[in-house]
Amino acid sequence: MGFTLLRGAALVLALFLAGPAVAQDLSGHAGPVSAMAATQDALLSGGFDGRVILWGADAQSARRVLRFHDGNVTAVAILSDGRFVTGGQDGRVAVWADTDQQPALVTAHGVSPVSALAVASDDGRIAVGFWDGRVAILDPDQGEIAATQAHAGRVSGLAFLTTGDLVSVGADLRFTRWDRGLAPQARAGLPDLPNGLARAGDRLAVIFAEGSLRLFSADGALLPERFLSDRPLIAIAATPAIVAAAAVDGAIWMLAADSLQFRAGIPADTGPVWALALSGDTLFAGAATGAIRRYATADGTLIGGGLTAAVDTFHDGSRGADVYRACAICHSLAPGDHSRAGPSLHGIFDRPIASVAGYAFSPALGDLDIVWTPRTVAELFEFGPDAYTPGSRMPDQRVADPADRQALVEFLERASR
């Protein structure tokens, strides 16, 4: 079953609890990053932890952290007017304004998870693909305007053409071009199971489970193709100049969009890469650890320095430091460092909840009468955030062993001063 699931793009993965990234990597998701989209002004990410993060224009800090979907965030997209779209394992699609904490438009819970999203550049229409093979077109203000059973199996990828037509690929090994009313205009067979689709100028780039990247015309004619790996390819991003693809072992390739000529390669070193995004001269790669790494598209050079240097800055060899590794994915111990999904824990003890300056807390926390002490921190992880701090965006998690909770508290008393 594991191999079959991998070839189907593998939505289930155990969360990896690793040490934190250094500041130059974007650290905010408590588990693998499952979806990303980028423009010149914004980076949007969704994770297995249910979080959606809108990153600042400098791609260094989390501007907004949202929790809305039940389960994984499976797809994200950015509209040209600054709004953005998220889709989830719960089958829902949400359209968000740039500043609101609640979505402006939400579809009903679906019977099938969202598998792909795409946005038309000419009029903002949103295409939604589902695991059961359906494709729907949404108006971002009014909701659904068209829908069809597009494939017999998961919709693996969607892309709008400059003409306004939509292209989809699916688990039934079909490539289909649709008009604005979702009437089919062209169909072609695919040689293997597709795992993703991205538009590269006037061409469509498709990744496959058998490790190949292939280019197609708008009507499905096969153009250049290149075998990259004996592992399934599971993530893709493209611009008119570059196509980037990642394999399940974490290896990444950057290729010329017209010829698939090799430009740069990034070896596997952090586990599976489930999401890629391109903006300008930067490639963003979502690591299984929850960090988002940045690479120069010119030569694949890592921007920021890697994922290991920060571990020794907080680890003192204690059991409490080991327990804290899970916390470090979302919280820094440095004063004023709110670049991760949660606020810095520096100086946490004797501080009222939601009181640290410089971090946008969930509004519901302002109504809670909690002062952080060794006892209240231990209770937070005994009962879980959903029960102890209702309304928090913190994922519900507990430290079941009382000895581990005590070790964590003792470590924080030393390290947060």
N, C-alpha and C positions, 0 to 999 in steps of 0.2 A: 504493500500500500504506500510506503514511504516514497518509492521511486515514482509511482503514478502521481502522487500528490505534487512532487517536485516538478514533473513535466506539466502539470496543470497550473503552475505558478505559485503553489505552496503558500496559502494564506495563514497557515498555522506554524508558529515557530516559538520555541521556549524563549523566554526573556533571558538575555545574557546580563548578569550583574558584573560589570567591569568597573575598573577605576575611571575617574573622570578625565575628560579631555582638557588640554590646556586651553587658555582663553581664546586662542585664535580659531579653534574648532567650535562649532555651534553645538552646545550641549544643552538639551532640554527635554528630550524624550526618554521615558523610563522603559526602554525596550526598542526594538528595531523601528527604523523610519520606513514607513510603507508607501508613502506617496510624497511627491514634491512637484512644485511648479515655480518658475522664476520668470520675472520680467526685468527690465533695466532698473526698475525702482523697488522691486519687492521679491522676497523669497517666502514661499508658503510651504509648510510641511505638515504631514499627518503621520500618526504613529500607531503601532500595535497597542499602545497604552490608551488610545481613545483621544489623545490630545491633537489639537490643531494649533500650530504656532505660526504667527506672522512675524517675521524677523525684520529688524530695522533696516533702513536703507544702506547702512554701512555693513550689513550682514555680520554683525558682531553681537547683537543683543536681541532678546525676545521682546517685541513691541506689544504683542497680545498673545495670551495663552487661553484657549477655549476648550471646553469639554462639553460635547453635545451628543455625539453619536453613542449608541449602545454597542460596545465592542470596537473592533479595529476601524480606523479611518483608512479606507481603501483607495480613495482617489481624491485629488484636489486640482483646481484650476483657477486662473486669475482672469477676470474680465478687464477690458481695456479702460473702463471708467474707475478702476480701483476696487470694485467689489470682488469678492472671491466666492468660490463654490467648493463644497465638500460633499463627499459621498461616503457611506459607511457600510459596515457589515450588517447593519440594521435595515438596509434597503432604502434608507432615507437620503434625500438630497437637500442641502441647505444652502441658501444664498445669503451672504453676509455683506453688510455695509462695512466700511473701513473702520468705524469707531464703535458700532453697537455691540453689546454683549450677548444679544439674542439675534437669531437669524431673521432677516426680513421676509424670507419665503422658505417654507418647509414642505416637502412632500410627505405623504403618509408612510408609515412603516411598510416596508415591502416584504414580499414573500421570498425574495432572493436578494443577496448582497449586491451592492454596486461594484462593478468590476472596472469601469473606465469612465472618464469624463473628457469632454473636449468643448472648446468655446469658439464660436465663429467670430472672426475678426471684423466682419462687415456689419453685423447687426446684434451681436451679443447672444445669439441663440446658444443654448447649452444642450449638448448631446450626452445622453446617459446610457451606458451599457450595463447589463445585469448578467449575473451568473447563469440565469435560466435562458439566456439568448435574446431577451428583449432589448430593443433600443427605443428610447423616448427622446423627443425634442421638447425642451422647456423654454418658455419665455421667462427671463429672470424676474419679471414683474408680475406675470399672470399665471405661471405654472405650465402644465403640460399642454402642448398644441398638436402633437402627433406622436404615434407609437406604433410599433410593429414587432412581430416575432421575426427577428432578423437572422438568427442562427439557431441551429440545433445543438445548443451547448454554450458555454461561457463566451461572452463577448470579450475578446482578448485585448482589443485596442480600437480607438476611434480617432479620427482626424478630419478636420474641415479643410477643404480645398479653398483656394482663392476665389473660385467661382461660387462658393456658398454650398456646393454639394458636400456630402459627408461620405467618408470611407470607413468601413468597419471590417475587422477580421475576427474570426471566431474559431472555437474548438471543433467545429464541423469541417475545418480545413477549407473555408471559403473566404474569399475577398469580394466585397460588394461595395459598389458605389451607389449612393442614394441621392435623389433630388430633395428639394426642400420639404416636400410632402411625404418623404420616406417611401417613394416609389423607386424600385431598383432600376438603375440605368446601365450597369455593367456588372458581370460576375466572372470570377476566375477561381480555379482551384489552387490550393497551396500544397507544397510538397511535404510539409510536416506541420506539427502543432505550433501555432503562433503563440508567443507569450507577451507581445507588445507591439505598438505601432506609434510612429512619430512622423510628422511631415518635415521633409528636408527640402525646402524650396518647392519645386514642382514635382518632386518625387516623394514616394512613401517608403519609409524604412521600416522593416519588420524583423523582429528577432524571433528565433525558433528554439524549441526545446532540444533539438539535436545539435545546437551550438553554432548555427549559421546566421548571418545577417544578410538580408536580401533587399534590394531596391526594386520597387514596382512603379509603373506608370499609373496615372489616375484611373485607367481602365483595367488595371491588373496585369499588364504585360510585364514579364520578368526582365529586369535590367541587371546591372552588375550584382554579383553575390560573392560572399566571402565566408569561408568556414573559419571560425575563431577559436572554438574550444570543443573538447569532448564532454563538457559540462553544459547543462541547460543555460541559455541566456535568459535573464529574468527582469532586466531593467533597460530602458532605452530613453534617450533624449536626443533632439536634433535641432539644428539651425540650418539655414541655407548653405552653410559652409562646412559644418561638422556634424557627424553622427557619433554618439557615444553609446556603448553597450557594456553591460556588466553581466558576469556569469555568477552562478550560485555559489562558487567558492570565493567570490569577491574580486576576481580579476576584472580590470576595466580596459577597454580599448577606445581610442579616439581615432576616427577615420575621416577622410575627405568625403563630403556628402555626394559629390558627383561620381567618383570613381571607386570609393571604398579603399583608397590607398591609405596605408598605415601612416598615422601622424605621431601617436604617442601611446604608450602602454603603462598601466599601473598594476603591479603584481598584487596577488591576493595576500592580504595581511591582517584583515580585521573581521573575516567571516563574510557571509552573504551581503550583497548590496542589493536592496529591494527597490531603490528609487534613485533616479538621476535627474538633474536639471542643469540647463545651460543658460548663462547670462553673460553677454560680452565675452571676455577672455577667461571666464571662470567656469569650471565644472564643479557642481555640488554633488556629493555622493553620500547617501544615507547609510550609515554603518549599522550592523546588528547590535552594537553597543548602545545605540540611541544618539550618538554624535553624528553631526553632519560635517564631512571633511570637504576641503576646497582644494582644487588642483588648477594649475595654469594649463589652458588648452594648447598653448604653444608647444609644450614639451612634457606635460604630465607632472611637473614639479609640485610637491605638496606645499600648500600655502598655510603656514601656521606652525609647523613643527612636529605634529604627531600627537599620539594619544597616550604616551607613557610618561612623559616628564613630570606631570602633575601628581602622580601617585605618591611619590616620596615626600611631597610637601605637606601631606597631612597624616600619612601612615606612620604610627609609632610602634608597630609590631604587636599591638594588643589585640585581644579578641574584639573589643569595641570598635577598633579601626576596621577590622574585617566586616563587622556588621554595617558600619557606616558606608561601605562601598556602594551599596544600593542607594543610599541617600545622596551620595556625591554625584550621581548622574544628573540630579536636578538642583542641588544646592552647593554653593561654594562656602568655604570657611573664611574667605578673604573679606576684609571690611568693604562694604559698598558694592561688592561684585554680584550684580543681579542679572548676569548674562545668560544664566541657565533658566530653566522653566520656573524654578522657585526662587524665593529671596535668599540672600546670604544668611547663614546661621551664625555669623560672627556676633557675639554679644547677646545671644538669644535668651539667656537666663535672666529672670526678673524683668523681662520685657513683655508688655501686654500684646496679645495676639493682634496681627495686622497693623502694627504700629511703626515698623521700620520705614524710614524715608527712602524714596526712590524706587519702590516696587508697587505695581498695580495689583492689589489684593482683590480677591472675590468680594463683592459688596456684602454678602451674607456674613462674612467674618466680623464685620464691624459691629454686629449685634451680639457677639459672644463675649461673655465676661470670663476670659481666661488669661492668666499670667503664666508665662512659660517658666516652669521650675523643673527640677529633676522628677518630681512626682507627676506633673501634668504631661511632660514629654513621654514618660513611661506609659501613662494612661492612653495617650494618643495611639501608641503602637500596640497597646493591649486590646483596645476596642476598635481601632481602625478609624480613619478620617471620616468616613461616611456617617458613623455614629457619633464621633466625638466632636467633629468640626463640620456639621452639615452645611452644604453649600460651597465647600472648598473645591478647588479644581485639582487638589492632590489626589492621585490614584488611591483607591482603597487598598491598603496593605497593612499587614500586622507582623509583629515579631512575636511569635508564639511562645518562645522559651523565655521564662522570667529572667534567667541568668543572662541571656543575650540582651534583653532590654536593659538590665542593670549595667552591663558592660558598655552598651551604647551610650547611656546617660553619663557614665563616668568618663568615657572618651570625650563627649561633647563638653563636659565641664573643663577638661584640660585644653581641648583644641579650639574652642570658640572664644577664648579670652583674647 
